[in-house]
Amino acid sequence: MITKEKIQDYLAEKFKSASVLEVKELGSGVHGTGHLIRFLADECGRKVEKRLVMKGLEGLNFGHDYVCDRAQVLLLANSTYNKLPNH
């Protein structure tokens, strides 16, 4: 499960002094749950608001029983979404 604390820890590794403003569930279904994350990150000495979408999958059958199954779904999503405008 994606928690605000886990997201904060992840962003702190990727961005200097990032702070989470909002975590909002976008929806859930067979292929997992999507969350919108709004956060502040340091860019050239100033705070800039950024947004990203995180998708999480649980191993609850539907072909997601193994880590490699879940990884395949997320890798395909990453490849597909990055080809869409404004993604």
N, C-alpha and C positions, 0 to 999 in steps of 0.2 A: 504494500500500500504506500502511496506517495503521501508524505506528511510535509508540513511547512518546514519542520526542522531539517528533514533530509534535503529538501530543496535549498534551504539556506546554506547548508554544508556544501552542497554541490556547487552552488553559485560562488561561494567564497573561494573555492579552488580555481574556478575559471576566470573570475573577475576580481579586481582589487576592491576591497571594502563594499561588496554588493550587499544590498539589504532588500528583502522581500517586502513588497507593498501589498500584494493580493495573490491569493491562490483560489481559483474559481473552477469548479467542475463544469466542463463543457457538455459532457454526456458520457454514457457508458453503454456497452453492449457486449456481444460475444467476443469481439476482438479487443476488449480492454476498456479503459477509462481515460478520457482526455482531460487535461487541466490547462487553463490559461494562467500563466505566471507573469505578473507585473513586478518589476524590480528596478532599483536604482543601481547604476554601476558608475565607477569612476573612469572618465575618458579625458585624458589630457588635463587633469586637475579639476574637472568639473563633473558634477553628478548629472547623469543622463538617464531618463526613464527608458527602459527596454521591456519588450514583451516576448514571450516564447510560449510554445505549446509543448507539453510533455504528455506522452502516452505511456500508460503502464498496463502490463498484462499479468494476469494471474494464471497459474497452472491448474485450471479448472476444466479439464477435458477439452473438447472442441479442437483437438489437435495441438494444444498448448501444454502438454504434459511435461515436456522436457525443455530445459533451458535453450537448447538449439532450435526448438520449434518456435519459441517466443522471439528469439533473436532473428530468425528468418522473417517473421511478420514485421518486426520493427525495422529491419534493414530494407525490406521492400517498401514500407511506408516512407522511410527517409528518402529513398531513391525517387519514388513517385511524387511525393509532396514537393521536393526540390525542383521539379520540372513544371510545377503549376505557378501561374503568376501570383505575386504577393504572398508566397509561402516561404 
